[in-house]
Amino acid sequence: MNLSPFTSHLSPCIVGLSPMDDITDLPFRQLCKEFGADLLITEFIASEALNRDAEKSFRKMRFTPEQRPIGIQIFGANEEELLRCLDVVEQAEPDFIDINWGCPVRKVAGKGAGSGILQDIPKMLGITTAMVKRSHLPVTVKTRLGYSHDSMMITDFCEALQDTGIAALSIHGRTKNQMYSGTADWTMIGEVKNNPRMHIPIFGNGDITTAAQALEAKERYGVDGILIGRGAIGNPWIFEQCRRAFRGEAEREITVAERVDVCRRHLLAAADFKGERTAIFEMRKHYGAYFKGLHNFKPFRLALVSTPSLEETFAVLDRIKEHYR
């Protein structure tokens, strides 16, 4: 299969959307693609849930043709369960399959999945090898620097991961024990990228919230791609701004009116996809970011997170647009 999702023909450095549970759903991915994301990855999906035909997990795999190239990310700690779910994932026809060896949250890592498996590198390598051999699609991996600072052997185990046959590797610049605290260590990501024995594309992830930071990461560490997670929440424009920065262009101002209009579209698409009640609840994670930096915004934010219907939420958005005209 053509590995075009992992080449730089899309931009000088690929800028993609990093998976986030209950964030990077189909409606949000669509906006990120519209505003310039080169590569998309779904929310992570439990292999066991796919094997049980869980409806929510199947919904997470849905995507539109416009969202290509796209990967479906799966996680689990049981080799048999992970191998079984490959058939289900391949039927959705993504461009690649991503294994999550990086999630640090207790409900995942505590069961030996995600970054929990970094305590057992041989097991991680064994499962990854088996999945690469079984899959008819390219397989990629998302991981962290190690389980803890005392166990960081990132250069060595990334070489070993490459030897499993994966098509690309994404590295979050923190250990499992760091969770999301402290600062992502991009120097370690750069060491992997600049290791002369590495030949697969290396993507960096962690703390990229502006186009200037993305440009610095690209130029300083030479990564093949950058995955943006939290920096994209309520800010799908970050991908467009990164592209502008890579071309040496100034950032485009995002007006309040545009923020309101895109936020409205996001909410409406989420309601169509998941239903009004779920969309209203989940969108509360985005409002603060959509309108970050607006003076005296707190009353409007409180109104947005407390409205029970689309109609009332749209009315609040109209008031925001008028107030900050």
C-alpha positions as CSV (number, residue, x, y, z in Angstrom):
1,M,0.0,0.0,0.0
2,N,1.1,3.5,-0.7
3,L,2.4,5.0,2.6
4,S,1.5,8.6,1.5
5,P,0.2,9.5,4.9
6,F,3.7,9.4,6.2
7,T,5.5,11.4,3.4
8,S,6.0,15.1,3.3
9,H,4.2,15.7,0.0
10,L,1.4,17.3,1.9
11,S,3.6,20.0,3.6
12,P,7.2,20.6,4.5
13,C,6.5,18.9,7.8
14,I,3.3,17.0,8.4
15,V,1.0,18.6,11.0
16,G,-1.6,16.2,12.3
17,L,-4.3,15.9,15.0
18,S,-3.3,13.8,18.0
19,P,-5.9,11.4,19.4
20,M,-7.9,12.6,22.4
21,D,-10.7,10.7,24.0
22,D,-14.1,12.4,23.7
23,I,-12.4,15.2,21.8
24,T,-11.2,14.1,18.4
25,D,-14.5,12.8,17.2
26,L,-15.8,12.9,13.6
27,P,-17.2,16.5,13.8
28,F,-14.1,18.0,15.4
29,R,-11.8,16.1,13.0
30,Q,-13.8,17.6,10.1
31,L,-13.1,21.1,11.2
32,C,-9.4,20.4,11.8
33,K,-9.1,19.0,8.3
34,E,-10.9,22.0,6.9
35,F,-8.4,24.3,8.5
36,G,-5.3,22.4,7.3
37,A,-4.6,19.3,9.3
38,D,-2.5,17.0,7.1
39,L,-3.2,13.8,9.1
40,L,-6.0,12.7,11.4
41,I,-6.3,10.0,13.9
42,T,-9.5,8.9,15.7
43,E,-10.1,8.8,19.4
44,F,-8.5,5.7,20.9
45,I,-10.7,2.6,20.9
46,A,-10.4,-0.4,23.2
47,S,-9.8,-3.7,21.4
48,E,-12.1,-5.5,23.8
49,A,-14.9,-3.1,23.1
50,L,-14.6,-3.7,19.3
51,N,-14.6,-7.4,19.8
52,R,-17.8,-7.1,21.8
53,D,-19.4,-5.0,19.0
54,A,-19.8,-2.0,21.3
55,E,-21.8,0.6,19.5
56,K,-19.9,3.6,20.9
57,S,-16.6,2.1,19.7
58,F,-17.9,1.5,16.2
59,R,-19.1,5.1,16.1
60,K,-15.6,6.3,17.0
61,M,-14.2,4.5,13.9
62,R,-16.5,6.4,11.5
63,F,-15.0,9.0,9.2
64,T,-15.7,10.7,5.9
65,P,-13.7,10.4,2.7
66,E,-12.7,14.1,3.1
67,Q,-10.8,13.2,6.3
68,R,-8.2,11.0,4.6
69,P,-5.5,10.2,5.3
70,I,-6.7,8.9,8.6
71,G,-5.7,6.3,11.1
72,I,-7.8,4.4,13.6
73,Q,-6.1,4.1,17.0
74,I,-6.6,1.1,19.2
75,F,-5.4,0.1,22.6
76,G,-5.3,-3.0,24.8
77,A,-2.9,-5.2,26.8
78,N,-4.0,-8.6,25.5
79,E,-2.4,-9.8,22.3
80,E,-5.2,-12.1,21.4
81,E,-7.8,-9.3,21.8
82,L,-5.7,-6.8,19.8
83,L,-5.2,-9.3,16.9
84,R,-8.9,-10.2,16.9
85,C,-10.0,-6.6,16.5
86,L,-7.7,-6.0,13.5
87,D,-10.3,-7.6,11.2
88,V,-13.0,-5.2,12.5
89,V,-10.8,-2.2,12.1
90,E,-9.6,-3.1,8.6
91,Q,-13.3,-3.3,7.5
92,A,-13.6,0.4,8.2
93,E,-10.8,0.9,5.6
94,P,-8.6,3.5,7.3
95,D,-5.3,4.5,5.8
96,F,-3.4,3.0,8.7
97,I,-3.8,1.5,12.2
98,D,-2.2,3.2,15.2
99,I,-1.3,1.3,18.4
100,N,-1.6,3.4,21.5
101,W,1.4,2.6,23.7
102,G,1.3,6.1,25.2
103,C,-1.9,6.8,27.2
104,P,-0.9,7.4,30.8
105,V,-4.4,7.6,32.5
106,R,-5.0,5.0,35.2
107,K,-7.9,3.2,33.6
108,V,-5.7,2.4,30.6
109,A,-2.1,2.2,31.9
110,G,-3.2,0.6,35.2
111,K,-4.3,-2.5,33.1
112,G,-1.0,-2.7,31.3
113,A,-2.3,-1.0,28.1
114,G,-1.2,2.4,26.8
115,S,2.0,3.6,28.5
116,G,1.5,0.9,31.2
117,I,3.2,-1.5,28.8
118,L,6.4,0.5,29.0
119,Q,7.2,-1.6,32.1
120,D,7.4,-4.6,29.9
121,I,9.2,-3.7,26.7
122,P,9.6,-7.3,25.4
123,K,5.8,-7.7,25.6
124,M,5.2,-4.4,23.8
125,L,7.6,-5.5,21.0
126,G,6.0,-8.9,20.8
127,I,2.5,-7.6,20.4
128,T,3.6,-5.0,17.9
129,T,5.4,-7.5,15.8
130,A,2.4,-9.8,15.8
131,M,0.1,-7.0,14.8
132,V,2.3,-5.8,12.0
133,K,2.5,-9.4,10.6
134,R,-1.3,-9.8,10.8
135,S,-2.4,-6.4,9.5
136,H,-3.1,-5.8,5.8
137,L,-2.7,-2.0,6.5
138,P,0.4,0.0,7.7
139,V,0.7,-0.1,11.5
140,T,2.1,2.8,13.4
141,V,2.8,3.3,17.1
142,K,2.3,6.2,19.6
143,T,4.4,6.0,22.7
144,R,6.2,8.0,25.4
145,L,9.8,8.5,26.5
146,G,9.5,5.7,29.0
147,Y,7.6,4.6,32.1
148,S,9.7,6.9,34.4
149,H,12.8,9.0,34.2
150,D,14.7,6.1,35.7
151,S,13.7,3.8,32.9
152,M,14.1,6.0,29.8
153,M,15.8,4.0,27.0
154,I,14.0,5.8,24.3
155,T,16.6,5.5,21.6
156,D,17.1,1.8,22.1
157,F,13.4,0.8,22.3
158,C,12.5,3.0,19.3
159,E,15.1,1.1,17.3
160,A,13.5,-2.1,18.5
161,L,10.0,-0.8,17.6
162,Q,11.3,0.1,14.1
163,D,12.5,-3.5,13.8
164,T,9.0,-4.8,14.3
165,G,8.1,-3.3,10.9
166,I,6.0,-0.3,11.9
167,A,5.5,2.3,9.2
168,A,5.9,5.4,11.5
169,L,6.4,6.3,15.1
170,S,5.0,9.1,17.2
171,I,6.6,10.1,20.5
172,H,5.1,12.2,23.3
173,G,7.9,14.0,25.1
174,R,6.9,12.9,28.6
175,T,7.2,9.7,30.7
176,K,4.1,7.7,31.8
177,N,4.7,8.9,35.4
178,Q,4.7,12.6,34.3
179,M,1.2,12.3,33.0
180,Y,0.7,15.8,31.5
181,S,2.7,17.7,34.1
182,G,6.0,19.4,33.6
183,T,7.3,20.1,30.1
184,A,7.6,17.8,27.1
185,D,11.2,17.0,26.4
186,W,11.6,17.4,22.7
187,T,15.4,16.9,22.9
188,M,14.8,13.2,23.4
189,I,12.4,13.1,20.4
190,G,15.1,14.8,18.4
191,E,17.7,12.2,19.5
192,V,15.4,9.5,18.1
193,K,14.8,11.4,14.8
194,N,18.5,12.1,14.3
195,N,19.7,8.6,15.2
196,P,21.3,7.4,11.9
197,R,19.9,4.0,12.4
198,M,16.3,5.3,12.3
199,H,14.7,5.4,8.8
200,I,11.0,5.5,9.5
201,P,9.1,8.8,9.9
202,I,9.3,10.2,13.4
203,F,6.5,12.4,14.7
204,G,6.8,14.6,17.8
205,N,4.0,15.4,20.3
206,G,3.7,17.5,23.4
207,D,3.1,21.2,24.4
208,I,2.6,22.5,20.8
209,T,0.0,25.2,21.3
210,T,1.1,27.8,18.7
211,A,2.4,27.9,15.2
212,A,5.7,29.4,16.4
213,Q,6.3,26.4,18.7
214,A,5.6,24.1,15.8
215,L,8.0,25.9,13.5
216,E,10.7,25.8,16.2
217,A,10.2,22.0,16.7
218,K,10.4,21.4,13.0
219,E,13.5,23.4,12.5
220,R,15.4,22.4,15.7
221,Y,14.6,18.7,15.8
222,G,14.0,17.9,12.2
223,V,11.0,15.7,12.9
224,D,8.9,14.4,9.9
225,G,5.7,15.5,11.5
226,I,4.1,17.1,14.6
227,L,0.9,15.9,16.2
228,I,-1.1,18.5,18.1
229,G,-3.4,17.5,20.8
230,R,-4.6,19.9,23.5
231,G,-3.4,22.9,21.5
232,A,-6.2,22.1,18.9
233,I,-9.1,22.1,21.4
234,G,-11.3,25.0,20.5
235,N,-8.6,26.0,18.0
236,P,-8.9,24.1,14.7
237,W,-7.2,27.1,13.1
238,I,-3.8,26.1,14.6
239,F,-3.2,23.8,11.6
240,E,-3.7,26.6,9.1
241,Q,-1.4,28.9,11.2
242,C,1.3,26.2,11.3
243,R,1.2,26.0,7.5
244,R,1.5,29.8,7.3
245,A,4.4,29.7,9.6
246,F,6.2,27.0,7.6
247,R,5.8,29.2,4.5
248,G,7.2,32.3,6.4
249,E,3.8,34.0,6.4
250,A,2.3,35.9,9.3
251,E,-0.5,34.4,11.4
252,R,-4.0,35.3,10.2
253,E,-6.2,37.0,12.8
254,I,-9.2,34.9,13.8
255,T,-12.1,37.3,14.6
256,V,-14.6,36.8,17.3
257,A,-17.3,36.4,14.6
258,E,-15.4,33.6,13.0
259,R,-14.9,31.9,16.3
260,V,-18.6,32.1,17.0
261,D,-19.5,30.8,13.6
262,V,-17.1,27.8,13.7
263,C,-18.1,27.0,17.3
264,R,-21.8,27.0,16.2
265,R,-20.9,24.7,13.3
266,H,-19.0,22.4,15.6
267,L,-22.0,22.1,18.0
268,L,-24.5,21.5,15.3
269,A,-22.4,18.8,13.6
270,A,-21.8,17.2,17.0
271,A,-25.6,17.2,17.7
272,D,-26.2,15.6,14.3
273,F,-23.6,12.9,15.0
274,K,-24.2,12.1,18.7
275,G,-27.5,13.7,19.6
276,E,-28.3,17.1,21.2
277,R,-27.9,16.1,24.8
278,T,-24.5,14.5,24.4
279,A,-23.2,17.2,22.1
280,I,-24.2,20.0,24.5
281,F,-22.4,18.2,27.4
282,E,-19.2,17.4,25.4
283,M,-18.9,20.8,23.8
284,R,-18.4,22.3,27.3
285,K,-14.8,21.2,27.0
286,H,-14.3,23.4,24.0
287,Y,-16.0,26.7,24.8
288,G,-13.2,28.2,27.0
289,A,-10.6,27.5,24.3
290,Y,-12.8,28.8,21.4
291,F,-13.0,32.2,23.2
292,K,-9.7,32.2,25.1
293,G,-8.4,35.7,25.8
294,L,-11.7,37.6,25.4
295,H,-12.0,40.3,28.1
296,N,-14.8,39.7,30.7
297,F,-15.9,36.5,29.0
298,K,-16.7,34.6,32.2
299,P,-20.5,35.4,32.2
300,F,-20.8,34.1,28.7
301,R,-18.8,31.0,29.5
302,L,-21.1,30.3,32.5
303,A,-24.1,30.7,30.2
304,L,-22.6,28.3,27.6
305,V,-21.9,25.5,30.0
306,S,-25.3,25.7,31.7
307,T,-27.7,26.0,28.7
308,P,-29.8,22.8,28.2
309,S,-30.7,23.1,24.6
310,L,-29.2,24.0,21.2
311,E,-31.6,26.9,20.8
312,E,-30.5,28.5,24.0
313,T,-26.8,27.9,23.2
314,F,-27.1,29.5,19.8
315,A,-28.7,32.5,21.5
316,V,-25.7,32.9,23.8
317,L,-23.4,32.6,20.8
318,D,-25.3,35.4,19.1
319,R,-24.9,37.6,22.2
320,I,-21.2,36.9,22.2
321,K,-20.8,37.9,18.6
322,E,-22.8,41.1,19.2
323,H,-21.0,42.0,22.4
324,Y,-17.5,41.7,20.9
325,R,-18.4,43.2,17.5
